[in-house]
Amino acid sequence: MPRPTAAQLVYGSCTVIFSTLAMLLLSQTSSGLGITVIALSALALGLLVAMTVPLPRARTTEAPAEAPPASVEPAPQEEPVSTAL
């Protein structure tokens, strides 16, 4: 399994923190069981978000597939200039 990227860690962590706060504020629960359920659901949501962040594409060192050869014409040759008189 590949290691998580920095973007995956950041998105997952922010999702856990903000979803936990939002669910605690919206539910106004004070029981230990309610807080545990909210914390576990926030962790699951953070894991889901972290795993769905697109991974960077692997770089390939291969040449492009069958590129047409470039037509290079040789430069015209100049005739040497004679300096003898």
C-alpha positions, -999 to 999 in steps of 0.1 A, spaced: 0 0 0 15 34 -10 22 60 17 -3 88 19 7 121 4 8 154 22 -25 165 6 -42 133 17 -31 139 53 -42 175 53 -76 169 37 -83 139 60 -73 157 91 -93 189 83 -123 167 75 -121 149 109 -117 182 129 -144 202 111 -169 174 109 -164 165 146 -170 201 156 -200 205 133 -217 173 145 -210 181 181 -225 216 178 -255 205 157 -264 175 179 -257 192 212 -250 158 228 -233 156 261 -233 118 267 -202 98 263 -218 74 239 -230 102 216 -195 118 216 -180 84 208 -203 78 179 -197 113 165 -159 108 169 -159 75 151 -181 87 123 -158 117 118 -128 94 116 -145 73 90 -154 104 70 -119 117 72 -105 83 60 -129 83 31 -119 119 21 -82 111 24 -85 80 2 -105 97 -25 -80 126 -30 -64 120 -64 -29 107 -63 -2 123 -84 5 105 -117 37 85 -119 63 100 -142 74 79 -171 108 82 -187 97 65 -220 97 84 -252 64 94 -268 49 66 -288 61 65 -324 67 102 -331 72 108 -368 109 115 -377 116 152 -382 127 160 -417 160 178 -415 175 191 -447 213 195 -447 224 231 -448 237 243 -482 274 241 -484 292 273 -495 321 271 -519 354 282 -505 365 316 -516 399 317 -533 422 345 -522 450 338 -546 455 363 -574 
